[in-house]
Amino acid sequence: MIVLPEMTVPWDVSDPSDLGIGSLAPVLDCKPRVEILLFGSGRDLRPIDEGIRAALSDAGIAVEPMDTGAACRTYSVLAAEDRRVAAALIAAD
Protein backbone atom coordinates (compact mmCIF):
# COMPACT_ATOMS: atom_id res chain seq x y z
CA MET A 1 0.00 0.00 0.00
CA ILE A 2 1.08 3.56 -0.63
CA VAL A 3 -0.08 6.15 1.89
CA LEU A 4 -0.17 9.71 0.57
CA PRO A 5 -1.23 12.87 2.41
CA GLU A 6 -4.69 12.88 0.78
CA MET A 7 -5.32 9.20 0.05
CA THR A 8 -4.16 5.61 0.24
CA VAL A 9 -3.67 3.57 -2.93
CA PRO A 10 -3.14 -0.16 -3.48
CA TRP A 11 0.38 -1.23 -4.40
CA ASP A 12 1.40 -4.39 -6.19
CA VAL A 13 4.91 -4.55 -4.70
CA SER A 14 5.16 -7.41 -2.21
CA ASP A 15 8.94 -7.86 -2.12
CA PRO A 16 11.66 -5.20 -1.98
CA SER A 17 13.30 -6.71 -5.07
CA ASP A 18 10.14 -5.78 -7.05
CA LEU A 19 10.58 -2.06 -6.32
CA GLY A 20 11.06 0.06 -9.43
CA ILE A 21 10.62 3.72 -10.24
CA GLY A 22 7.45 2.89 -12.18
CA SER A 23 5.90 1.32 -9.08
CA LEU A 24 6.32 4.67 -7.32
CA ALA A 25 4.23 6.60 -9.88
CA PRO A 26 1.54 7.50 -7.30
CA VAL A 27 4.22 9.20 -5.20
CA LEU A 28 5.80 10.98 -8.16
CA ASP A 29 2.38 12.10 -9.45
CA CYS A 30 1.15 13.42 -6.08
CA LYS A 31 0.27 17.12 -6.18
CA PRO A 32 1.42 19.02 -4.28
CA ARG A 33 4.64 16.99 -4.25
CA VAL A 34 5.65 15.05 -1.16
CA GLU A 35 8.98 15.92 0.50
CA ILE A 36 9.76 12.55 2.01
CA LEU A 37 9.03 8.97 1.02
CA LEU A 38 9.29 6.35 3.73
CA PHE A 39 9.92 2.90 2.26
CA GLY A 40 8.75 0.13 4.58
CA SER A 41 10.57 -2.95 3.29
CA GLY A 42 8.80 -5.56 5.41
CA ARG A 43 10.21 -7.09 8.58
CA ASP A 44 13.83 -6.20 7.72
CA LEU A 45 15.51 -3.03 6.50
CA ARG A 46 16.44 -3.27 2.82
CA PRO A 47 18.42 -0.61 0.94
CA ILE A 48 17.00 1.41 -1.94
CA ASP A 49 18.58 0.95 -5.37
CA GLU A 50 20.80 3.94 -6.20
CA GLY A 51 18.98 4.53 -9.51
CA ILE A 52 15.63 4.78 -7.72
CA ARG A 53 17.13 7.00 -5.03
CA ALA A 54 18.60 9.30 -7.72
CA ALA A 55 15.31 9.52 -9.65
CA LEU A 56 13.43 10.45 -6.47
CA SER A 57 16.10 12.98 -5.54
CA ASP A 58 15.82 14.54 -9.02
CA ALA A 59 12.09 14.91 -8.33
CA GLY A 60 12.83 16.64 -5.00
CA ILE A 61 11.81 13.66 -2.86
CA ALA A 62 14.03 12.28 -0.08
CA VAL A 63 13.64 8.55 0.51
CA GLU A 64 14.21 6.77 3.80
CA PRO A 65 14.19 2.97 3.88
CA MET A 66 13.22 1.25 7.13
CA ASP A 67 11.28 -1.76 8.31
CA THR A 68 7.54 -1.41 7.81
CA GLY A 69 6.69 -0.95 11.50
CA ALA A 70 9.17 1.91 11.79
CA ALA A 71 7.88 3.43 8.55
CA CYS A 72 4.31 3.45 9.91
CA ARG A 73 5.36 5.07 13.18
CA THR A 74 7.53 7.65 11.42
CA TYR A 75 4.73 8.48 8.96
CA SER A 76 2.39 9.22 11.86
CA VAL A 77 4.89 11.57 13.50
CA LEU A 78 5.72 13.46 10.29
CA ALA A 79 2.07 13.72 9.22
CA ALA A 80 1.19 15.13 12.65
CA GLU A 81 3.83 17.81 12.01
CA ASP A 82 2.01 18.66 8.73
CA ARG A 83 4.94 17.44 6.63
CA ARG A 84 4.32 16.33 3.03
CA VAL A 85 5.16 12.68 3.61
CA ALA A 86 4.27 9.43 1.84
CA ALA A 87 4.86 5.82 2.81
CA ALA A 88 5.32 2.89 0.44
CA LEU A 89 4.70 -0.15 2.60
CA ILE A 90 5.38 -3.84 2.11
CA ALA A 91 3.56 -6.04 4.62
CA ALA A 92 5.78 -7.55 7.30
CA ASP A 93 5.35 -11.33 7.16
C-alpha positions in Angstrom: 0.0 0.0 0.0 1.1 3.6 -0.6 -0.1 6.1 1.9 -0.2 9.7 0.6 -1.2 12.9 2.4 -4.7 12.9 0.8 -5.3 9.2 0.0 -4.2 5.6 0.2 -3.7 3.6 -2.9 -3.1 -0.2 -3.5 0.4 -1.2 -4.4 1.4 -4.4 -6.2 4.9 -4.5 -4.7 5.2 -7.4 -2.2 8.9 -7.9 -2.1 11.7 -5.2 -2.0 13.3 -6.7 -5.1 10.1 -5.8 -7.0 10.6 -2.1 -6.3 11.1 0.1 -9.4 10.6 3.7 -10.2 7.4 2.9 -12.2 5.9 1.3 -9.1 6.3 4.7 -7.3 4.2 6.6 -9.9 1.5 7.5 -7.3 4.2 9.2 -5.2 5.8 11.0 -8.2 2.4 12.1 -9.5 1.1 13.4 -6.1 0.3 17.1 -6.2 1.4 19.0 -4.3 4.6 17.0 -4.2 5.7 15.1 -1.2 9.0 15.9 0.5 9.8 12.5 2.0 9.0 9.0 1.0 9.3 6.3 3.7 9.9 2.9 2.3 8.8 0.1 4.6 10.6 -2.9 3.3 8.8 -5.6 5.4 10.2 -7.1 8.6 13.8 -6.2 7.7 15.5 -3.0 6.5 16.4 -3.3 2.8 18.4 -0.6 0.9 17.0 1.4 -1.9 18.6 1.0 -5.4 20.8 3.9 -6.2 19.0 4.5 -9.5 15.6 4.8 -7.7 17.1 7.0 -5.0 18.6 9.3 -7.7 15.3 9.5 -9.6 13.4 10.4 -6.5 16.1 13.0 -5.5 15.8 14.5 -9.0 12.1 14.9 -8.3 12.8 16.6 -5.0 11.8 13.7 -2.9 14.0 12.3 -0.1 13.6 8.5 0.5 14.2 6.8 3.8 14.2 3.0 3.9 13.2 1.2 7.1 11.3 -1.8 8.3 7.5 -1.4 7.8 6.7 -0.9 11.5 9.2 1.9 11.8 7.9 3.4 8.6 4.3 3.4 9.9 5.4 5.1 13.2 7.5 7.7 11.4 4.7 8.5 9.0 2.4 9.2 11.9 4.9 11.6 13.5 5.7 13.5 10.3 2.1 13.7 9.2 1.2 15.1 12.7 3.8 17.8 12.0 2.0 18.7 8.7 4.9 17.4 6.6 4.3 16.3 3.0 5.2 12.7 3.6 4.3 9.4 1.8 4.9 5.8 2.8 5.3 2.9 0.4 4.7 -0.2 2.6 5.4 -3.8 2.1 3.6 -6.0 4.6 5.8 -7.6 7.3 5.4 -11.3 7.2 
